[in-house]
Amino acid sequence: MSARRVVLGVSGASGAMLSLAVARHLASLEVEIDLVTSSAAKRTLAEECGPQALQMLTAMATRSHAIDDIGAAIASGSVPVSGMIVAPCSMRSLAAIAHGLDDNLLTRAAAVQLKERRCLVLLAREAPLTLAHLRNMTAATEMGAIVMPPTPAFYLSHSTLTEVASQIAARAVDLLAVSPPRAQPWSPEAEG
């Protein structure tokens, strides 16, 4: 298995800056990025991060795949990758993944990670959560996915959203174990 290739799925949930932060971490590690973005993700990237956001994201990717290209290499378990991060992960994408609805390349690539027993990290973005969301999170977790709501590490006292997003993205990348840990760890002061 290649430890230097990761699938980055970007769905249309709010939190588009998370996709850019994940891509920055992976690119800085010289990890190959297979990017797949939904149409809603393209709109959210533009609205939340500016008109050049999709272009910046695509520039960091090694390969970009169309959402409807279910014949792309990442739709097959025979293509070795270290895993996949969906950042952000909409409740629609989460539901499709949890129920095996491989209806586009993002959900198919996620299903491939699960069937091949590879790491799948879902930065599930919604609040508040309905019972359907919680059940879908449980189903995805039972299949082997890691559901990681992008919750800020308040204890690190970040001063900007960019710092918050970078920390969350670093934790997601750390879960793939493609490099030594990148996230800033908790470091309690010495008691005395």
N, C-alpha and C positions, 0 to 999 in steps of 0.2 A: 504494500500500500504506500502511495506517495504521501509523505508528511508535509509536502509543500504545495498542495492544491486544495482549495476550499471553495465550496459553492456559497455565494451570498445571494439570498433571496430578499427582495424588497417588496413588501405589500403596501397597500394604500392607507394604512393606519397613520394617525398622527405620530410624530416622532421621527420624521424623515432624517433628521440630523444624526440619528443613530446609525443609519446605513453608511453615511460618510465617515463617521468615527470608526466603525468596524473596518471599512475599506482602508482607511489610513493606517490602522494598526497592522493589518495583513500586508499591505504594500511595503510598510517599513521593515517587515520581516522577510521581504522578497518571496512571499507566498503567492502562488498563482491564484487568481480570483476568477471564478466562473460566475458572472453576474446575470441574474434574471430579475426583471422588474415588471410589476403589473402595470396596467394603464393607470389605475388609481395612484400607484406609487409615483409615476411620472408627474401627475398633477400635484400631489402632496409635496414632492421635492421642490417643485417650482414655487408653490405657495408658501412653504415654510422656510426654505433655504435659498430661494432666489432663482431667477431664470437660467442661470448657468450650472445649477446643482447637478442635474442629470449628466451634463457634459463632464463635470469634474469627477463624478462617480464612475462614469464609463472610462475616463482616462486612466483611472487607477486599476481597472479590470484588465485581466489578460485576455479574456474572451467575454463577449456579451451575447446573450441568447434571447431570442424573441419569446415572449410568454406563451405563444401558441405553437412553438416548435417542439412538439413532444417527441420528435425524433433526434433531438440534440444528444450529444454524447453524455451529458449529465443525467439523461433519462434512463441510463443503463447502469446496472450494478457492476458491469464488467470494467467500467472506467474507475480507476482507483483515485479516490480523494480522501482527505482526512475527516471530512464531515461537512456540515452545512450550518449556517446561521441565517435565520430569517429575522431581519431587523429593519423596521419594526414588523411585527406579525399581527395582522388584523384578525379580528374574531372570525371573519369569513374564511381566511386561510387556515386558521387554527381548526375550525370545524371541518373543513375539507381534509386536512391532514389527519385529524382524529378519527375520521370515518372512512378513510381510504378512497376519497373521491379525487382521483388523479386526473382532474379535468383541465389542467394546464401544466406548463413546465415547472413552475414553482412548486406546486403540490406534488407533482410526479417526482421531482428531484428529492423532495422531503421524504416521500414514501420509499425511495431507493435507499436513503440513509437508514431508515428503520428496518427495511428487509435485510440489508447487509450488516446490520448491527453496528452502524457507525454513529458517531455523535451528531445529534440534531438539536440545536439550541434555538428556541423560539422566544424572542423578545416580545411577548404578548402585551399589546397596548390597548387598554380599555379601562374605563372606570366610570361608575361602579360596575361590578360584574353581575350578570344574571346567573341563574342556576344553570342555564344552557352553557354559558361560558365556563363555569366551574366544572361541569361534567365533561366538557370537551377537553379541558386542561387535564382532568383526571385520566381520560381515555388516552390522550397523547402521551402522558407520563407512563401509563401502564404499558404502552408499546415501546417505550425506551427513549422518548424525547425528553429534553430538559426544558421545562417551561420556566423562563426567567423574566418576570415582569421587570421593566427597566426602572427599578426603584433607586433613587439617589442614595449614596452612602453619606447621609447627613453628618456622620461622625468625622468625616474628612474635611468638613467646612470649606467645600469648594465655593468659589465666588462667582463663577459664570456657568451658564448652561453648557458651554463648550467643554469645560472641565468635567462637569457631571456626565455628559454624553461620552467623553473619552474614557472615564473610569468604568462606566457600564460596558462600553464596547471592549475594553481591556479584559474585564471579567469574562465576557462571552468568548473572546478569543482564547483566554486561558483554559476554558473548558475543553477546547479542541486539542490541547496539549501539543501544539505545533512549535512551541518555543518555551523557554523558561518563563515563569509568570511575569506578566506585564502590569497587572493591576496594582495600584498602591495598596499595601496591606494596612490593616488596623495595627497600630502600635501604641498600646496603652502606656501611659507614663508610669515610671517606677513608683511603687507605693513606698511610703516611708514616713 
